[in-house]
Amino acid sequence: MSANLMEAAKYFEKFFRESNEYKNLQRVSMELNKDPQAKQVLNRINYLNSQLQQKQMMGQEIREQEVAALQNLEAAAQQNEKIRRLMEADYQVNMLMMEMNKIISKPLEELYGQLVEK
């Protein structure tokens, strides 16, 4: 039975790649990739985010200046049209994925909902 689920997942992947949301994300990503300055800012944001998440997972203290540096960089990134369009496209793809996850998770929601109600 799980082989059928894997086939369905591969089928979904094909349709996901053909979705307007994914195609838009792909297009704006390629545009941003051609802009070294925007790419550098985005890479710096991702690096700082990763560092802060790692510290948080390890229970280490996150200093105010680290958070402020990330916030300042994110504010500057919002001024870059290519980065802003990438973030918007990424948001749209994530919304699509959340909707798909709700549909896929519906049987579990129903099952556990029955357990809680009784």
Secondary structure, DSSP 8 states (H G I E B T S, - for coil): -HHHHHHHHHHHHHHHHTSHHHHHHHHHHHHHHT-HHHHHHHHHHHHHHHHHHHHHHTT----HHHHHHHHHHHHHHHTSHHHHHHHHHHHHHHHHHHHHHHHHHHHHHHHHHHHHH-
